[in-house]
């Protein structure tokens, strides 16, 4: 059985995926893992690859979700993104990271 925190995170990722699909994004990967770590969603919008880090919160008591993305987390997201682009032969594609 999945713990409630993980389930809450998965629910947030599912909501984000539905939202993005309605905006015209195509979901390529969910919870992509590699040697550098994990990223929640990898999407395509036109010719651009979009790496999405989903942060879910019950309240703003500890700040907004995007505030939890530290410099170390940004470096991690970039490493995972670059590994994905290289391993999928997309290194010349336009790309970005969204939170």
C-alpha positions in Angstrom: 0.0 0.0 0.0 1.2 3.5 -0.9 1.7 6.0 1.9 -0.5 9.1 1.9 2.3 11.5 1.0 3.3 9.6 -2.1 -0.4 9.2 -3.1 -0.9 13.0 -2.7 2.2 13.6 -4.9 0.9 11.1 -7.5 -2.5 12.8 -7.5 -0.8 16.2 -8.1 1.2 14.7 -11.0 -2.0 13.3 -12.5 -3.8 16.7 -12.2 -0.8 18.4 -13.8 -0.7 15.9 -16.7 -4.4 16.4 -17.4 -4.0 20.2 -17.3 -1.0 20.1 -19.7 -2.8 17.7 -22.1 -5.7 20.1 -22.2 -3.2 22.8 -23.1 -1.9 20.8 -26.1 1.1 19.1 -24.4 1.8 15.4 -25.2 3.1 13.4 -22.2 6.2 11.5 -23.2 7.2 10.1 -19.8 6.0 10.1 -16.2 8.3 9.7 -13.3 11.3 9.3 -15.5 14.3 7.9 -13.6 18.0 7.8 -14.5 21.3 7.8 -12.7 20.9 11.5 -11.9 17.5 11.1 -10.3 13.9 11.5 -11.3 11.7 14.1 -13.0 7.9 14.0 -12.8 6.7 14.7 -16.3 8.4 15.0 -19.7 6.3 16.5 -22.4 6.4 17.8 -25.9 4.7 21.0 -27.0 5.3 21.4 -30.7 9.0 20.8 -31.3 9.9 21.8 -27.7 10.7 19.2 -25.0 9.3 20.4 -21.6 10.5 18.9 -18.3 8.0 19.4 -15.6 8.7 19.2 -11.8 5.3 19.0 -10.0 5.1 20.3 -6.4 1.9 19.7 -4.5 1.0 21.3 -1.2 -2.0 21.1 1.1 -1.5 24.7 2.3 0.9 27.6 1.9 2.0 27.3 5.5 5.5 26.4 4.4 5.5 28.7 1.3 4.5 28.2 -2.2 5.5 24.9 -4.0 7.9 26.6 -6.4 9.8 28.0 -3.5 10.9 24.5 -2.5 13.0 24.2 -5.7 16.4 25.0 -4.4 19.6 25.6 -6.3 20.6 22.0 -5.7 17.2 20.8 -7.1 17.6 23.0 -10.1 21.0 21.5 -10.8 19.5 18.0 -10.4 16.6 18.9 -12.8 19.1 20.1 -15.4 21.2 17.0 -15.1 18.2 14.7 -15.6 17.0 16.8 -18.5 20.3 16.7 -20.3 20.6 13.0 -19.8 17.2 12.4 -21.2 17.9 14.6 -24.2 21.2 12.9 -24.9 19.9 9.3 -24.5 16.9 10.1 -26.7 18.9 11.8 -29.4 17.1 15.1 -28.8 20.1 17.2 -27.7 19.5 19.7 -30.5 15.8 20.1 -29.7 14.6 23.3 -28.0 13.7 22.5 -24.3 12.9 24.0 -21.0 12.2 23.1 -17.4 8.9 24.1 -15.8 7.8 23.9 -12.2 
